[in-house]
Amino acid sequence: MTTSLPTAVDPGALPAHPERPARPLPAMAPALTWGGLAVLLLAFLPVNFTFGAVNLLVPAIRADLAAGPSGGALVLSAYTTTFAAGLVVSGRLGDRYGRRRLLRIGLVAFGVLAVLTGLAQDVVSLVALRAALGLAAGLFTPQVLTSIQATAPDRLRTRGIILFTAAGAVASIAGQVVAGATTVALPEHLAWRAVQVVTGLIALVALLGLRAVPESRSPAPLGLDLRGAALLGGGLVALVVPLTLGPTAGWPAWSLGLLAVAAVTLTAFGLAQRATERRGGLPVAPPSVLRVPAVRIGLTLTLLFFVSYSAFLYEVSEYSPTAWGADGWDVAMLTLGFGGGFLVAALLLPGILRRVGPRIMVYAASGQAAALLAIALVVGLDGGRSAPPALQPLLVVLGAAQAFMYGPALQTVLSRTPVWAAGVAGGLLTTLQQLGIGLGVALLGGLFHAVAGLAGGAAGGTAAADATGTGSGLTVGLVAALTVQAGCAVVFALLAHRVARDAA
């Protein structure tokens, strides 16, 4: 249920840079129509569709490719990490070279790569293809919202942004439902591959309708800062890979070495950002923007939110088939309440926010912490025997709480961000969304499997149970991970209280 935020900024409010503005389009360029908006929303659909689907299909992928828990987690985090890395410059590429052009290139690459992922014969090639898929998604995703903002008439622009936000939730739910239905209709080793092909076909169908989308670009495009983007991307990959594989592999020397590489690379990235800004350029993460308190809080809230969100979906998809014997359709139906609660709450949010104000995110974060602890209690008491009926209403509450947390947090933080920093802050928040998803699977997913393995071994189960963390060990792992996620929600509530207090 991720969304992308505006990345356009007022060039006159930023440090001067030597790049020559690209030639602007004619002033009477055609406006976006309802048909063009439909094409843009369809183009955005596979971005979250693939996350929702693959999240549910991880057990099937692991079984087919003989991958361990860390390999399955890396399939997910490879996509979101490179997605985050690509976002930092793709909006500026669209401003410079044309947004519809970047949409076309990105959709072609995404469609082809999605189909190729369905042909992968081992987990290494699948991870590599998923990483490339994330780069393709990062290339075209910012162009969707920016095209709505730049080319739609006022009335259509407002409705388009609302529909864009809802499309993220719909795509995630649709991905889970399609994945669940496919696992019932096809053998397990074919089901996950078929879903990858479906994902690619959605992108290619959107490509056919791009003529309905007007071309647009910025009359004064910002500098690209390719060096900063490369350092950030390399540092994120070097960070996420060992965090994903290290816990279950016993932290071998190569994983510790990669963490050291990540520390050096990200430090070099920070130094390069300062140097670029001192020279009058616009780096991908301007230190002057990061010094704005509202931006710092917003980035922290974003990271906390998406770490917990992605980890929860991953843990449910890992736990349910083993502990409860659920198939893909059962897992999809279990999480349908979660997605449905999010979607309904998101649609009701504007009216509720007008009455309650930014305090709603404090109440919602507290509600999420309570819901997560309640789920942990129900799972712990159940002991992994069957999926208890009490989980479904708790999942609906959890989904609604998340909608009431993140939307108001973004709106409140960005409204308190200086105008000159709003566009860059929006781009950074979008990047942190995807990074949070990758880190959630890597960190909390790793914690889940590590605790499950230790608890399973301590319980004296079979060798298979000790290796995979099944039975009671898996239940202990899930309870531990949910408890940590509840702690993240408490920290979110404390920060949100500060934001709401300052906004009063």
C-alpha positions in Angstrom: 0.0 0.0 0.0 2.8 2.3 -0.8 2.5 5.6 -2.6 4.9 8.0 -4.2 5.0 11.7 -3.3 5.7 14.7 -5.4 9.3 15.4 -6.3 8.9 18.7 -8.1 10.5 21.7 -6.4 10.7 25.4 -7.1 14.1 25.7 -8.8 14.4 29.3 -7.8 14.3 28.4 -4.1 17.3 26.0 -4.4 21.0 26.5 -4.8 22.1 27.5 -8.2 23.4 24.8 -10.5 25.2 24.9 -13.8 22.9 22.6 -15.8 21.2 24.3 -18.7 17.4 23.9 -18.6 15.9 21.6 -21.2 13.7 23.1 -23.9 10.2 23.4 -22.4 7.2 22.0 -24.1 4.8 24.3 -25.9 2.6 26.2 -23.5 -0.6 24.8 -25.1 0.4 21.1 -24.5 -2.8 18.9 -24.2 -4.3 18.4 -20.8 -4.7 15.0 -19.2 -8.1 13.4 -19.7 -10.0 10.7 -17.7 -8.7 8.2 -20.2 -5.1 9.3 -19.7 -5.6 9.1 -15.9 -6.9 5.5 -16.2 -3.7 4.6 -18.2 -1.5 6.2 -15.5 -3.2 4.3 -12.7 -2.9 1.1 -14.7 0.8 1.8 -15.2 1.2 2.2 -11.4 -0.7 -1.0 -10.6 2.1 -3.6 -11.1 4.4 -1.7 -8.7 2.5 -2.7 -5.6 0.8 -5.7 -7.3 4.2 -7.5 -7.4 5.0 -6.8 -3.8 1.6 -8.1 -2.6 1.8 -11.2 -4.8 5.4 -12.2 -4.2 5.1 -11.6 -0.5 2.4 -14.3 -0.4 4.3 -16.5 -2.8 7.6 -16.6 -0.9 7.0 -20.1 0.5 6.2 -21.5 -3.0 9.3 -19.8 -4.4 11.5 -21.2 -1.6 10.1 -24.7 -2.2 10.5 -24.6 -5.9 14.1 -23.2 -5.9 15.3 -25.0 -2.8 16.0 -21.7 -1.0 16.1 -21.1 2.7 14.3 -18.4 4.7 17.0 -15.8 4.0 16.8 -16.5 0.3 13.1 -15.9 0.3 13.5 -12.7 2.2 16.2 -11.5 -0.2 13.8 -12.1 -3.2 11.5 -9.5 -1.5 14.1 -7.0 -0.3 16.1 -7.0 -3.6 13.1 -5.4 -5.3 12.4 -2.8 -2.7 16.0 -1.8 -2.1 16.9 -1.1 -5.8 13.4 0.5 -6.1 14.4 2.9 -3.3 17.8 3.5 -4.9 16.4 4.3 -8.3 13.8 6.7 -7.0 16.4 9.3 -6.0 17.1 10.4 -9.6 14.2 9.1 -11.7 12.0 12.0 -10.9 14.7 14.4 -12.1 15.2 12.2 -15.3 11.5 12.6 -16.1 11.7 16.4 -15.5 14.7 16.6 -17.9 13.9 14.1 -20.7 10.1 13.9 -20.6 7.9 12.0 -18.2 5.9 10.0 -20.7 9.2 8.9 -22.3 10.5 7.7 -19.0 7.2 5.9 -18.4 7.5 4.1 -21.7 11.1 3.0 -21.1 10.4 1.9 -17.5 7.2 0.0 -18.4 9.0 -1.9 -21.2 11.8 -2.8 -18.9 9.5 -3.8 -16.1 7.2 -5.9 -18.3 10.1 -7.8 -19.9 11.9 -8.3 -16.5 8.7 -9.5 -14.8 8.2 -12.2 -17.4 11.9 -13.2 -17.1 11.5 -13.6 -13.4 8.9 -16.3 -14.1 11.6 -18.2 -16.0 14.3 -18.1 -13.3 15.8 -21.5 -12.5 17.6 -20.7 -9.2 17.4 -18.2 -6.4 20.5 -16.2 -7.5 19.1 -15.4 -10.9 15.7 -14.6 -9.4 17.2 -12.2 -6.9 19.2 -10.5 -9.7 16.1 -10.2 -11.9 14.1 -8.8 -9.0 16.8 -6.2 -8.3 16.6 -5.2 -11.9 12.8 -5.1 -11.7 13.1 -2.7 -8.7 15.2 -0.3 -10.8 12.7 -0.4 -13.6 9.8 0.3 -11.1 11.8 3.2 -9.6 12.3 4.6 -13.1 8.7 5.0 -14.0 6.8 5.3 -10.7 7.6 9.0 -10.0 6.4 9.9 -13.5 2.9 8.7 -12.8 2.1 11.1 -10.0 4.2 14.0 -11.5 2.3 13.6 -14.8 -1.0 13.9 -12.9 0.2 17.0 -11.2 1.7 18.6 -14.2 -0.9 17.9 -16.9 -4.3 17.4 -15.3 -6.9 20.2 -15.0 -7.6 21.3 -11.4 -10.7 19.1 -10.8 -9.2 16.0 -12.4 -5.9 16.6 -10.5 -7.5 16.4 -7.1 -9.5 13.3 -8.0 -6.4 11.8 -9.7 -4.3 12.1 -6.6 -7.0 10.5 -4.4 -7.3 7.6 -6.9 -3.6 7.3 -7.1 -3.4 6.8 -3.3 -6.2 4.3 -3.3 -4.6 2.4 -6.2 -1.7 1.5 -4.0 -3.9 -0.3 -1.6 -6.0 -1.9 -4.4 -2.9 -3.2 -6.1 -1.5 -4.8 -3.0 -4.8 -6.5 -2.3 -5.2 -7.6 -5.9 -1.7 -9.0 -5.9 -2.5 -11.2 -2.9 -5.8 -12.3 -4.2 -4.5 -13.2 -7.6 -1.5 -15.0 -6.1 -3.8 -16.9 -3.8 -6.1 -18.0 -6.6 -3.2 -19.0 -8.8 -1.8 -21.3 -6.1 -5.1 -23.1 -6.0 -5.5 -23.4 -9.8 -1.9 -24.4 -10.6 0.8 -26.6 -9.2 2.9 -24.7 -6.7 6.0 -24.6 -8.9 4.0 -23.1 -11.8 1.8 -20.7 -9.7 4.4 -18.2 -8.7 5.8 -18.2 -12.2 2.4 -17.5 -13.7 1.9 -14.5 -11.4 5.2 -13.0 -12.6 3.9 -13.2 -16.2 0.6 -11.6 -15.2 2.5 -8.8 -13.6 4.5 -8.2 -16.7 1.4 -8.3 -18.9 -0.2 -5.5 -16.8 2.7 -3.3 -17.4 2.7 -4.0 -21.2 -1.0 -3.4 -21.5 -0.5 0.0 -19.8 2.3 0.7 -22.3 -0.3 0.3 -25.2 -2.3 3.2 -23.8 0.4 5.7 -23.2 -0.7 7.8 -26.2 -3.5 9.1 -24.0 -1.0 10.6 -21.6 0.4 14.0 -22.6 4.1 14.4 -22.6 5.5 16.9 -20.1 8.8 18.0 -18.6 10.2 20.7 -16.4 11.3 24.0 -18.0 14.1 24.1 -15.4 15.2 20.5 -14.6 17.3 19.9 -11.5 20.8 18.4 -11.6 21.0 14.6 -11.5 23.8 14.0 -9.0 24.6 10.6 -10.5 27.6 10.1 -8.2 25.4 10.6 -5.1 22.8 8.2 -6.5 25.4 5.5 -7.2 26.9 5.8 -3.7 23.5 5.7 -2.1 22.4 2.7 -4.2 25.6 0.8 -3.6 25.5 1.5 0.1 21.8 0.4 0.5 22.5 -2.9 -1.3 25.6 -3.5 0.8 23.5 -2.9 3.9 20.4 -4.9 3.1 22.0 -8.1 1.7 23.9 -9.0 4.9 21.0 -7.9 7.1 18.8 -10.3 5.2 21.2 -13.3 4.9 23.3 -12.8 8.0 21.0 -13.8 10.9 20.1 -17.3 9.5 23.6 -17.9 8.2 25.3 -17.2 11.5 26.9 -14.0 10.4 29.7 -15.3 8.2 32.8 -13.2 7.5 31.5 -12.0 4.1 28.3 -10.5 5.7 30.4 -8.6 8.2 32.6 -7.4 5.4 29.6 -6.1 3.4 28.3 -4.2 6.5 31.7 -2.5 6.6 31.5 -1.7 2.9 28.0 -0.3 3.5 29.3 1.9 6.4 32.2 3.3 4.2 30.0 3.8 1.2 27.1 5.6 3.1 29.7 7.8 4.8 31.2 8.7 1.5 27.6 9.4 0.3 27.1 11.9 3.2 30.4 13.7 2.5 29.6 13.9 -1.2 26.2 15.4 -0.5 27.8 18.2 1.6 30.4 18.9 -1.0 27.8 19.0 -3.8 25.6 21.5 -1.9 28.6 23.6 -1.0 29.4 23.9 -4.7 25.9 25.2 -5.4 24.5 22.0 -6.8 21.4 20.0 -5.6 22.4 16.6 -4.2 19.8 13.8 -3.9 19.7 14.2 -0.2 20.6 17.9 0.5 22.0 18.3 4.1 20.1 21.7 4.4 16.8 19.8 3.8 17.7 17.1 6.3 18.4 19.8 8.9 14.7 20.8 8.8 13.1 19.2 11.9 9.8 18.4 10.2 11.7 16.5 7.5 13.8 14.5 10.0 10.7 13.5 11.9 8.9 12.6 8.7 11.7 10.4 7.5 11.8 8.6 10.9 8.0 8.1 10.9 8.2 6.7 7.3 10.9 4.3 8.2 9.2 3.0 11.3 5.9 2.6 9.5 7.1 0.6 6.6 9.5 -1.5 8.5 6.6 -2.8 10.5 4.2 -3.0 7.6 6.4 -5.1 5.4 7.6 -7.3 8.2 4.0 -8.1 9.3 2.9 -9.2 5.8 6.1 -11.3 5.4 5.7 -13.0 8.7 2.0 -13.9 8.1 2.9 -15.4 4.7 5.7 -17.5 6.3 3.9 -18.6 9.4 0.4 -19.5 8.0 1.4 -22.3 5.6 3.6 -24.1 8.1 1.9 -23.6 11.4 -1.7 -23.6 10.2 -1.4 -25.6 7.0 -2.9 -22.7 5.0 -2.6 -22.6 1.2 -2.1 -19.5 -0.8 -5.8 -18.7 -1.1 -6.2 -19.1 2.7 -3.4 -16.6 3.4 -4.8 -14.2 0.8 -8.2 -14.3 2.5 -6.6 -13.9 6.0 -4.8 -10.7 4.9 -7.8 -9.5 2.9 -9.3 -8.0 6.0 -6.0 -6.1 6.7 -6.0 -4.6 3.2 -9.7 -3.9 3.2 -9.5 -2.1 6.5 -6.7 0.0 5.2 -8.6 0.9 2.0 -11.9 1.8 3.7 -10.1 3.9 6.3 -8.1 5.7 3.7 -11.3 6.7 1.9 -12.9 7.9 5.1 -9.7 9.7 6.3 -10.3 13.2 4.9 -13.6 13.7 6.8 -12.2 12.2 10.0 -9.0 14.2 9.8 -11.1 17.4 9.5 -12.9 16.6 12.7 -10.1 15.1 14.8 -7.0 16.7 13.4 -3.4 15.4 13.4 -4.0 13.7 16.8 -5.6 10.9 14.9 -2.2 9.5 14.0 -1.3 9.3 17.7 -4.5 7.4 18.5 -4.0 5.2 15.4 -0.4 4.3 16.3 -1.5 3.4 19.9 -4.2 1.3 18.3 -1.7 -0.5 16.1 0.5 -1.3 19.1 -2.5 -2.8 20.9 -3.7 -4.7 17.8 -0.2 -6.2 17.3 0.0 -7.3 20.9 -3.5 -8.7 20.8 -2.5 -10.7 17.7 0.6 -11.9 19.4 -1.5 -13.0 22.4 -4.0 -14.9 20.2 -1.2 -16.6 18.3 0.7 -17.5 21.4 -2.4 -19.0 23.1 -3.3 -20.9 19.9 0.1 -22.4 19.8 0.1 -22.8 16.0 -2.8 -25.3 15.9 -5.1 -23.5 13.5 -5.9 -20.0 12.3 -8.2 -18.6 15.1 -11.3 -16.7 14.0 -10.4 -13.9 16.3 -7.6 -12.9 14.0 -9.7 -11.5 11.2 -11.3 -8.6 13.2 -7.9 -7.8 14.7 -6.4 -7.6 11.1 -9.2 -5.2 10.0 -8.4 -3.0 13.0 -4.7 -3.2 12.2 -5.2 -2.2 8.6 -7.5 0.8 9.5 -5.0 1.9 12.1 -2.2 2.0 9.5 -4.3 4.2 7.2 -5.0 6.6 10.0 -1.3 6.7 10.9 0.6 7.3 7.7 -1.7 9.6 5.7 -2.0 12.3 8.4 1.7 12.0 9.3 2.7 12.8 5.8 0.2 15.6 5.4 1.1 17.2 8.8 4.9 16.9 8.3 4.9 18.2 4.7 2.6 21.1 5.7 5.2 22.1 8.2 8.1 21.7 5.8 9.4 25.0 4.2 8.2 25.5 0.6 11.7 25.4 -0.7 12.3 21.9 0.8 8.9 20.3 0.1 9.7 18.7 -3.2 13.0 17.2 -2.1 11.5 16.1 1.2 8.7 14.3 -0.7 11.2 12.5 -2.8 13.2 11.4 0.3 10.0 10.2 2.0 9.2 8.1 -1.0 12.7 6.6 -1.0 12.4 5.8 2.7 9.1 4.0 2.1 10.8 1.4 -0.1 13.9 1.2 2.0 11.7 0.6 5.1 9.9 -2.3 3.3 13.3 -3.9 2.4 14.7 -3.4 6.0 11.4 -4.7 7.5 11.8 -8.0 5.7 15.5 -8.1 6.4 15.6 -7.1 10.1 12.3 -8.2 11.6 11.9 -11.1 9.1 15.4 -12.2 10.1 14.5 -11.8 13.8 11.4 -13.9 13.2 13.3 -16.8 11.7 16.3 -16.6 14.1 14.1 -16.7 17.2 12.0 -19.5 15.6 15.1 -21.5 14.9 16.4 -21.1 18.5 13.1 -21.8 20.1 12.5 -24.9 17.9 15.9 -26.3 18.7 15.4 -25.6 22.4 12.1 -27.5 22.2 13.9 -30.6 21.0 11.9 -31.0 17.8 12.9 -33.0 14.7 16.0 -32.0 12.6 13.7 -30.6 10.0 11.9 -28.5 12.6 15.1 -27.3 14.1 16.3 -26.2 10.6 13.2 -24.4 9.6 11.8 -23.2 12.9 8.4 -24.9 12.6 5.9 -25.8 15.3 6.1 -24.1 18.6 9.4 -22.4 17.6 7.8 -20.6 14.7 5.0 -19.4 17.1 7.6 -18.0 19.5 9.4 -16.3 16.6 6.2 -14.6 15.4 5.3 -13.5 18.9 8.7 -12.0 19.4 8.6 -10.1 16.0 5.1 -8.8 16.7 6.2 -7.5 20.1 9.1 -5.6 18.5 6.7 -4.2 15.9 4.4 -3.0 18.6 7.4 -1.2 20.1 7.9 0.5 16.7 4.3 1.7 16.8 4.8 3.2 20.3 7.8 5.1 19.1 5.8 6.3 16.1 3.0 7.5 18.5 5.5 9.5 20.6 7.0 11.2 17.5 3.5 11.8 16.1 2.4 13.4 19.4 5.3 15.8 19.0 4.2 16.6 15.5 0.6 17.1 16.5 1.5 19.2 19.4 3.7 21.5 17.3 0.9 21.8 14.7 -1.7 22.8 17.2 
